[in-house]
């Protein structure tokens, strides 16, 4: 069991992108809809584990990246990974540090202690990014007023880093698939960061 932190996230970003975008802490005001829209879309990374050893999937851990207000569908994840729903399970909070290296609330899609895992980005985030004009390679200019820019966990609760959805997908070999379902509570501004639909 090895606890990692922001330094490990920064090193992974630097190694892959050749630079590290700024890490910054969100406060309560940053979590509100208006601040989130201008800075980028605040996302969560939920960790699922595949138990089917006969699968063609090369890793057993999956980092599922979706908007904070959305609910993860394990059935859709399984379909995206060509698995049966019964072959996937959500990793419990107690397993996060041993499997990924980060505590609940600090997990993002990069810098894990696991040597091999799959990053699965929700198609809704990817589609949202397609609607904006993305410039190549410069995180600070990707997207139009934060569109296409996501804020990912950076090793500690409320610490995030900005990255373009397309940069995440292209640079970290992430898969894109429809893995979320919009919840009724999200329309009212509430969110349940660990809600999962079977």
Number of C-alpha atoms within 10 A of each C-alpha: 11 11 14 19 18 19 13 17 24 20 16 17 21 13 12 12 15 10 13 18 17 12 19 14 13 15 10 8 10 16 15 12 12 10 14 18 17 14 16 21 25 25 22 25 27 25 25 19 17 22 15 14 11 7 15 10 15 10 15 17 24 23 23 27 26 29 23 20 25 27 22 29 19 23 20 20 23 18 15 15 20 12 20 17 17 13 15 21 16 16 16 11 12 10 15 18 18 14 18 25 21 27 19 19 18 21 30 29 26 24 24 22 18 13 9 12 21 21 23 25 25 23 17 19 24 19 13 15 22 15 12 16 13 21 13 11 13 13 20 14 15 24 23 16 13 21 23 26 32 28 26 27 29 28 29 18 15 18 20 26 23 24 23 27 28 20 20 20 16 11 12 16 12 21 17 19 19 19 24 26 17 14 17 13 12 14 11 9 10 13 17 13 18 16 14 16 13 11
